[in-house]
Amino acid sequence: MWTERGWPVSLSSGDLTLRPIRHADRREWTAVRRRNATWLAPWEATNPDPGGYLPDYHEMVRGLKRQARAGTGLPFVITERADEGGRAPLVGQLTVSSIIWGSAMTATLGYWVDSRRAGRGIAPTAVALATDYCFSTLGLHRMEINIRPENRASLRVVEKLGFRDEGLRPRYLHIAGQWADHRSFALTVEEVPEGLLEPWLARQRAGG
């Protein structure tokens, strides 16, 4: 059932598309990340093991694809509408991870967006697309997003979409070289019977 309805999948809204990450994205992904190194550095996961390292691009993609095949993750890149040359530029990444089935039916979501596209509603639209898919198609019950208290841009994303603040998780993840506190936000499917995307788009059209 997972392979039949769960993955691979592409999700779109207007000019925005979430599609599976590919090994062939390495050059563009690396260029976008390099250009955004300073922008992303305060929120980047690090390895607390002094002798450890983070995977390179191809290792990361292989790991994400294993999670997708096992039904424990959905690794997307975020792209915008194709330009005149037919190229859909990569503008970010969104990963649904730690999917737990059975009695929990829950998952965790994380994302980043190119600083050049910040403030255009890309992150909330992508989060809404992925969350609606997890709720309506996969049948998950709960989606969680963990954000550093200092990350005002990401806090605005969950605020816009109505995620509920579940409180502080002290020293939750190793970020930028230290154990960092996070605030945990979540929604259950009962809290958003109309989904997230349509109400969000309606607020955008109304200028909210």
VMD Tcl script that draws the C-alpha trace (Angstrom):
set ca {
  {0.00 0.00 0.00}
  {2.87 2.41 0.77}
  {4.50 1.97 -2.63}
  {1.13 2.14 -4.39}
  {-0.06 5.41 -2.92}
  {2.78 6.91 -0.93}
  {5.93 7.37 -2.97}
  {7.20 8.65 -5.34}
  {4.85 11.60 -5.66}
  {4.95 15.23 -6.78}
  {2.69 17.89 -5.24}
  {1.92 21.26 -6.81}
  {0.19 24.53 -6.04}
  {0.40 27.40 -8.48}
  {4.05 27.95 -9.43}
  {5.33 25.72 -6.61}
  {6.10 21.99 -6.82}
  {7.41 19.45 -4.33}
  {9.09 16.55 -6.11}
  {11.42 13.73 -5.02}
  {15.06 14.69 -4.55}
  {17.40 13.13 -7.14}
  {21.10 12.40 -7.43}
  {20.97 14.53 -10.60}
  {20.09 17.58 -8.44}
  {23.55 17.62 -6.87}
  {25.03 20.52 -8.85}
  {22.05 22.85 -8.46}
  {21.37 21.83 -4.83}
  {25.03 22.43 -3.95}
  {25.04 25.83 -5.66}
  {21.91 26.97 -3.82}
  {23.24 25.73 -0.49}
  {26.62 27.40 -1.04}
  {24.95 30.70 -1.89}
  {22.85 30.40 1.29}
  {25.62 29.19 3.61}
  {25.49 32.23 5.90}
  {21.67 32.35 5.82}
  {21.35 28.67 6.86}
  {24.37 28.31 9.18}
  {22.57 29.19 12.47}
  {20.00 26.44 11.88}
  {22.20 23.69 10.41}
  {22.36 20.23 12.01}
  {25.85 19.22 13.14}
  {27.45 16.03 14.40}
  {28.24 16.09 18.15}
  {30.84 13.32 17.70}
  {34.23 15.07 17.35}
  {35.33 12.34 14.94}
  {32.04 12.21 13.08}
  {30.94 13.89 9.89}
  {27.79 14.74 8.01}
  {27.09 12.83 4.79}
  {27.95 14.29 1.41}
  {25.20 14.96 -1.11}
  {25.04 11.48 -2.64}
  {25.19 9.79 0.78}
  {22.36 12.06 1.94}
  {20.21 11.19 -1.08}
  {20.86 7.47 -0.69}
  {19.82 7.67 2.96}
  {16.68 9.66 2.13}
  {15.73 7.21 -0.61}
  {16.11 4.29 1.83}
  {13.71 6.06 4.20}
  {11.25 6.60 1.35}
  {11.36 2.93 0.34}
  {10.81 1.92 3.97}
  {7.86 4.29 4.36}
  {9.54 6.38 7.06}
  {10.27 9.54 5.06}
  {9.30 11.74 2.13}
  {12.34 13.60 0.72}
  {11.26 16.52 -1.47}
  {12.98 19.41 -3.14}
  {10.97 22.60 -3.69}
  {10.94 23.96 -7.23}
  {9.24 26.86 -8.99}
  {7.55 26.99 -12.40}
  {9.84 26.18 -15.31}
  {11.49 29.14 -17.00}
  {11.60 29.78 -20.76}
  {14.36 27.22 -21.08}
  {12.20 24.56 -19.46}
  {14.18 24.47 -16.23}
  {12.28 24.47 -12.94}
  {14.65 26.18 -10.49}
  {15.31 24.50 -7.15}
  {14.45 26.92 -4.34}
  {14.55 24.75 -1.23}
  {14.09 21.38 0.38}
  {11.36 19.81 2.52}
  {11.61 16.45 4.24}
  {8.92 14.58 6.12}
  {10.81 12.22 8.42}
  {10.36 9.94 11.42}
  {7.05 8.64 10.07}
  {5.56 6.25 12.61}
  {2.63 4.09 11.59}
  {0.45 1.87 13.81}
  {-1.10 3.53 16.83}
  {0.87 6.80 16.46}
  {0.44 7.75 12.76}
  {2.74 10.72 13.18}
  {5.63 12.43 11.41}
  {8.09 15.32 11.69}
  {8.63 17.95 9.01}
  {11.66 20.14 8.28}
  {12.50 22.56 5.46}
  {14.75 25.32 4.19}
  {14.20 27.93 1.46}
  {16.60 29.99 -0.67}
  {17.05 33.42 0.93}
  {16.41 35.05 -2.47}
  {12.87 33.65 -2.35}
  {12.16 34.44 1.31}
  {8.99 36.37 2.09}
  {7.05 35.07 -0.92}
  {5.01 32.41 0.90}
  {7.05 29.49 -0.40}
  {7.68 27.83 2.98}
  {4.07 27.90 4.27}
  {2.74 26.72 0.90}
  {5.23 23.83 0.83}
  {4.47 22.87 4.44}
  {0.72 23.02 3.75}
  {1.07 20.85 0.62}
  {3.10 18.19 2.42}
  {0.95 18.16 5.54}
  {-2.31 17.89 3.58}
  {-0.84 15.00 1.59}
  {0.25 13.20 4.75}
  {-3.17 13.67 6.34}
  {-5.53 13.12 3.41}
  {-3.65 10.56 1.31}
  {-1.36 8.71 3.71}
  {-3.79 8.83 6.62}
  {-1.34 10.23 9.18}
  {-2.86 11.77 12.28}
  {-0.23 14.24 13.54}
  {2.47 16.46 12.03}
  {5.23 18.02 14.13}
  {7.70 20.83 13.36}
  {10.57 21.72 15.70}
  {12.05 25.23 15.46}
  {14.78 27.09 17.31}
  {13.24 29.94 19.35}
  {15.56 32.42 17.60}
  {14.39 31.44 14.11}
  {11.75 34.11 13.62}
  {11.19 33.34 9.94}
  {10.27 29.72 10.65}
  {8.16 30.73 13.64}
  {6.14 32.90 11.27}
  {5.53 29.88 9.01}
  {3.88 27.79 11.74}
  {2.02 30.86 13.00}
  {0.55 31.50 9.54}
  {-0.60 27.89 9.24}
  {-2.00 27.61 12.76}
  {0.34 24.99 14.20}
  {-0.14 24.62 17.95}
  {2.80 25.47 20.24}
  {3.52 22.41 22.40}
  {6.34 23.98 24.38}
  {10.10 24.02 24.69}
  {12.38 21.02 24.17}
  {15.65 21.88 25.94}
  {18.84 20.91 24.09}
  {16.78 18.96 21.58}
  {19.13 18.84 18.54}
  {22.79 19.50 17.83}
  {22.73 22.67 15.71}
  {25.60 24.87 14.56}
  {28.01 23.10 16.89}
  {25.98 23.01 20.11}
  {22.95 21.37 21.68}
  {20.11 23.78 20.97}
  {16.67 24.31 22.46}
  {13.69 23.98 20.13}
  {10.03 24.82 20.33}
  {7.75 22.03 19.21}
  {4.66 22.78 17.10}
  {2.07 20.27 15.94}
  {-1.30 19.76 14.30}
  {-3.62 16.78 14.26}
  {-5.95 16.06 11.39}
  {-9.03 16.87 13.51}
  {-7.78 20.44 13.96}
  {-7.73 21.14 10.21}
  {-10.79 19.45 8.69}
  {-10.49 21.66 5.59}
  {-6.76 21.01 5.30}
  {-4.05 23.67 5.41}
  {-3.51 24.65 1.80}
  {-6.86 26.11 0.79}
  {-7.32 28.28 3.90}
  {-3.73 29.51 3.54}
  {-4.18 30.39 -0.14}
  {-7.44 32.14 0.68}
  {-5.67 34.30 3.28}
  {-2.94 35.10 0.75}
  {-5.55 36.20 -1.82}
  {-7.17 38.36 0.83}
  {-3.81 39.89 1.68}
  {-3.59 38.30 5.13}
}
mol new
graphics top color blue
foreach p $ca { graphics top sphere $p radius 0.5 }
foreach p [lrange $ca 0 end-1] q [lrange $ca 1 end] { graphics top cylinder $p $q radius 0.2 }
display resetview
